[in-house]
Amino acid sequence: MKIGQEFKNIELKIDESKSLSENDLKGKRIVIYFYPKDDTPGCTVEAIDFSLLKKKFEKLNTLIIGISRDSIKKHKKFAEKHNLSILLASDESGLVTERFGVWVEKSMYGKKYMGIERSTFLFDEKLKLIKVWEKVKVKNHADEVYNFILESS
């Protein structure tokens, strides 16, 4: 996704019976953040930080959605364990992570593998992409996103 592109023909699976599409999201700013895996240290901190700021984001007419390739079942356990209040969407098929360009080759200890590059996307009320944070560092990231929206309101 590039700046100026619209959120179209994308369905975000929230649970077994609920998905969100552009019709459900129009009229609000949408923060979509991609993270590698439920219940890992960095991903947990990021989800908790966004959850702690959820009410402040809501006052700015902004919805937060975290996405990984974990299953809905894993998302539910993760959310319950850490008392998360944000929405978590499951992308087990990989279609959404591919479309956003965050499924990339990574390297750890010299070993190459495919994984999610931690990234955040901000859409305006008309669902046009207005800001992207790539290769996100977890510390203070939720605050950074909140402050950007606050300053641009």
KEKE-3310 file (N, C-alpha, C; in steps of 0.2 Angstrom, whole numbers, plus 5000, padded with zeros to 4 digits):
npx = (5004:5002:5005:4990:4983:4967:4958:4952:4941:4946:4945:4944:4946:4939:4933:4926:4913:4913:4918:4927:4924:4927:4915:4911:4921:4922:4921:4928:4945:4957:4968:4979:4989:5003:5009:5022:5018:5007:5008:5021:5036:5039:5027:5017:5019:5017:5003:4997:5001:4994:4981:4980:4979:4967:4954:4958:4962:4949:4942:4947:4941:4946:4950:4958:4967:4975:4985:4990:4997:4992:4979:4962:4958:4970:4972:4961:4965:4977:4972:4963:4972:4980:4972:4967:4960:4959:4954:4959:4964:4964:4975:4977:4977:4986:4983:4980:4992:5001:4995:4997:5011:5019:5024:5038:5055:5065:5079:5088:5101:5108:5100:5088:5071:5053:5042:5032:5034:5035:5024:5014:4999:4990:4974:4963:4946:4940:4945:4957:4975:4986:4997:5012:5021:5036:5046:5044:5049:5045:5044:5036:5029:5014:5011:5017:5010:4997:5000:5004:4991:4984:4990:4988:4975)
npy = (4994:5011:5028:5038:5028:5019:5010:4996:4982:4974:4962:4960:4948:4946:4938:4921:4924:4937:4950:4964:4976:4989:4996:4995:5002:5016:5033:5034:5037:5025:5015:5003:4991:4980:4965:4953:4941:4933:4935:4937:4945:4959:4961:4959:4970:4981:4979:4980:4994:5000:4997:5003:5016:5017:5023:5037:5037:5034:5046:5054:5049:5037:5021:5006:4993:4978:4966:4950:4934:4925:4913:4915:4910:4910:4923:4927:4920:4927:4941:4939:4935:4946:4956:4964:4978:4982:4979:4963:4956:4942:4935:4922:4917:4925:4935:4948:4953:4951:4960:4972:4973:4969:4956:4949:4945:4940:4940:4931:4928:4924:4916:4915:4919:4920:4933:4944:4961:4973:4985:5000:5008:5022:5027:5039:5047:5044:5033:5033:5031:5039:5039:5030:5019:5011:4996:4997:5001:4995:5002:5016:5018:5017:5029:5038:5037:5041:5054:5059:5059:5067:5079:5082:5084)
npz = (5000:4996:5000:4998:4992:4992:5005:5000:4994:5004:5017:5034:5046:5061:5071:5072:5066:5062:5051:5045:5033:5020:5021:5034:5040:5035:5038:5050:5056:5053:5061:5056:5062:5059:5066:5071:5079:5091:5108:5110:5116:5111:5103:5112:5121:5112:5109:5121:5124:5113:5117:5130:5126:5119:5122:5121:5107:5102:5105:5096:5085:5080:5075:5081:5074:5076:5066:5063:5057:5065:5072:5074:5086:5093:5094:5103:5115:5117:5118:5130:5140:5141:5143:5132:5123:5110:5093:5085:5071:5061:5049:5042:5029:5023:5014:5017:5023:5012:5003:5009:5009:5019:5021:5022:5017:5030:5042:5054:5065:5054:5047:5034:5032:5030:5035:5045:5043:5056:5055:5053:5047:5043:5040:5033:5036:5024:5020:5014:5012:5023:5030:5034:5044:5044:5048:5062:5078:5094:5107:5113:5101:5100:5106:5098:5086:5090:5094:5082:5075:5084:5082:5069:5068)
capx = (5000:5006:5001:4985:4979:4962:4957:4946:4941:4949:4941:4948:4942:4939:4931:4922:4907:4913:4923:4926:4926:4927:4909:4911:4926:4921:4919:4933:4951:4959:4975:4981:4996:5005:5014:5023:5016:5004:5011:5029:5037:5037:5020:5013:5020:5013:4996:4995:5001:4988:4975:4980:4977:4961:4949:4961:4961:4942:4940:4949:4937:4951:4949:4964:4966:4981:4984:4995:4994:4989:4972:4957:4958:4976:4970:4957:4969:4981:4968:4961:4978:4983:4966:4968:4954:4959:4953:4964:4961:4968:4976:4980:4979:4992:4981:4981:4999:5004:4993:5000:5018:5023:5026:5045:5061:5069:5085:5090:5107:5111:5095:5083:5064:5048:5039:5029:5038:5031:5022:5008:4996:4984:4969:4958:4939:4937:4949:4963:4981:4989:5004:5015:5027:5039:5051:5042:5051:5039:5044:5033:5026:5007:5011:5019:5004:4992:5002:5003:4984:4982:4993:4985:4967)
capy = (5000:5017:5034:5040:5022:5018:5003:4993:4975:4970:4960:4959:4943:4948:4932:4916:4926:4944:4952:4971:4978:4996:4999:4995:5007:5022:5038:5034:5035:5018:5013:4996:4989:4973:4963:4946:4935:4934:4933:4937:4951:4965:4961:4960:4977:4985:4978:4983:5001:5003:4996:5008:5023:5016:5028:5043:5036:5035:5053:5057:5046:5033:5014:5003:4985:4974:4961:4945:4928:4920:4911:4919:4906:4912:4930:4927:4919:4933:4947:4938:4935:4953:4961:4969:4981:4984:4973:4959:4953:4936:4934:4916:4915:4929:4939:4955:4955:4952:4966:4978:4973:4968:4949:4950:4940:4942:4936:4931:4923:4922:4911:4919:4916:4925:4935:4951:4967:4977:4991:5003:5011:5026:5029:5045:5045:5041:5027:5034:5030:5045:5039:5023:5019:5005:4994:5000:5000:4995:5007:5023:5018:5019:5036:5042:5036:5045:5061:5061:5060:5073:5085:5083:5084)
capz = (5000:4995:5002:4993:4990:4997:5008:4996:4993:5009:5023:5040:5050:5068:5074:5067:5063:5061:5047:5044:5026:5020:5023:5041:5043:5033:5043:5055:5055:5055:5062:5056:5063:5058:5071:5069:5082:5097:5115:5110:5120:5108:5101:5118:5123:5107:5109:5127:5123:5110:5122:5135:5123:5115:5123:5118:5100:5101:5106:5089:5080:5077:5077:5081:5072:5075:5062:5062:5054:5070:5071:5079:5093:5097:5096:5108:5121:5118:5121:5136:5144:5142:5144:5127:5121:5103:5089:5082:5065:5059:5042:5041:5022:5021:5008:5019:5024:5005:5000:5012:5007:5025:5022:5019:5019:5036:5044:5061:5066:5047:5044:5031:5033:5028:5041:5045:5045:5060:5051:5054:5042:5045:5034:5035:5037:5018:5020:5010:5016:5024:5034:5035:5048:5042:5052:5068:5085:5098:5112:5112:5095:5100:5108:5092:5081:5094:5094:5075:5074:5087:5079:5062:5068)
cpx = (5004:5002:4996:4981:4973:4961:4951:4947:4946:4945:4945:4944:4944:4938:4928:4916:4907:4919:4922:4928:4926:4921:4908:4916:4925:4919:4923:4940:4953:4966:4976:4988:4997:5010:5016:5019:5013:5008:5018:5030:5036:5030:5015:5013:5016:5006:4993:4995:4995:4981:4974:4977:4970:4956:4952:4960:4953:4939:4942:4946:4942:4950:4956:4963:4973:4980:4991:4992:4992:4982:4968:4957:4964:4975:4966:4960:4973:4978:4966:4967:4981:4978:4966:4961:4953:4956:4959:4961:4966:4968:4980:4981:4984:4990:4982:4988:5003:5002:4996:5008:5022:5025:5033:5050:5064:5075:5087:5095:5109:5106:5090:5076:5059:5044:5036:5034:5034:5030:5015:5006:4990:4980:4965:4951:4936:4941:4955:4969:4984:4996:5006:5021:5030:5044:5050:5046:5046:5039:5042:5029:5018:5007:5013:5013:4999:4994:5002:4996:4982:4984:4990:4978:4965)
cpy = (5006:5023:5036:5034:5022:5010:5001:4986:4971:4968:4958:4954:4944:4942:4927:4919:4934:4946:4960:4972:4986:4999:4999:5001:5014:5027:5039:5034:5028:5017:5005:4994:4981:4971:4955:4940:4936:4932:4933:4944:4958:4966:4962:4968:4982:4985:4981:4991:5004:5002:5001:5015:5022:5021:5035:5043:5037:5042:5057:5053:5041:5026:5010:4995:4983:4968:4956:4939:4923:4919:4915:4916:4909:4920:4931:4926:4925:4939:4945:4938:4942:4958:4967:4972:4983:4978:4970:4956:4947:4936:4928:4914:4919:4934:4946:4957:4955:4958:4972:4978:4972:4961:4949:4945:4944:4938:4937:4925:4920:4917:4916:4915:4922:4926:4942:4956:4971:4984:4994:5008:5015:5028:5035:5042:5042:5035:5027:5034:5036:5045:5031:5024:5012:5003:4997:4997:5000:5001:5014:5023:5020:5026:5040:5042:5041:5052:5064:5063:5066:5079:5087:5084:5092)
cpz = (5000:4998:4996:4991:4995:4999:5004:4995:4998:5015:5028:5045:5057:5072:5069:5063:5061:5057:5046:5036:5026:5022:5030:5044:5041:5038:5049:5053:5057:5055:5061:5057:5063:5063:5069:5073:5089:5103:5114:5114:5117:5106:5107:5121:5118:5108:5116:5127:5119:5114:5127:5132:5119:5116:5120:5110:5098:5101:5099:5083:5076:5080:5076:5079:5072:5071:5062:5058:5059:5069:5076:5086:5097:5099:5102:5115:5122:5121:5128:5141:5146:5143:5139:5125:5114:5099:5086:5076:5063:5051:5040:5034:5020:5016:5010:5020:5017:5002:5002:5011:5014:5026:5018:5021:5025:5038:5051:5062:5059:5043:5041:5032:5031:5035:5040:5047:5049:5056:5053:5049:5045:5039:5037:5035:5030:5016:5014:5015:5017:5027:5035:5039:5047:5047:5059:5074:5090:5103:5110:5105:5095:5102:5102:5087:5084:5093:5086:5073:5077:5084:5072:5062:5068)
residu = (MET:LYS:ILE:GLY:GLN:GLU:PHE:LYS:ASN:ILE:GLU:LEU:LYS:ILE:ASP:GLU:SER:LYS:SER:LEU:SER:GLU:ASN:ASP:LEU:LYS:GLY:LYS:ARG:ILE:VAL:ILE:TYR:PHE:TYR:PRO:LYS:ASP:ASP:THR:PRO:GLY:CYS:THR:VAL:GLU:ALA:ILE:ASP:PHE:SER:LEU:LEU:LYS:LYS:LYS:PHE:GLU:LYS:LEU:ASN:THR:LEU:ILE:ILE:GLY:ILE:SER:ARG:ASP:SER:ILE:LYS:LYS:HIS:LYS:LYS:PHE:ALA:GLU:LYS:HIS:ASN:LEU:SER:ILE:LEU:LEU:ALA:SER:ASP:GLU:SER:GLY:LEU:VAL:THR:GLU:ARG:PHE:GLY:VAL:TRP:VAL:GLU:LYS:SER:MET:TYR:GLY:LYS:LYS:TYR:MET:GLY:ILE:GLU:ARG:SER:THR:PHE:LEU:PHE:ASP:GLU:LYS:LEU:LYS:LEU:ILE:LYS:VAL:TRP:GLU:LYS:VAL:LYS:VAL:LYS:ASN:HIS:ALA:ASP:GLU:VAL:TYR:ASN:PHE:ILE:LEU:GLU:SER:SER)
# end
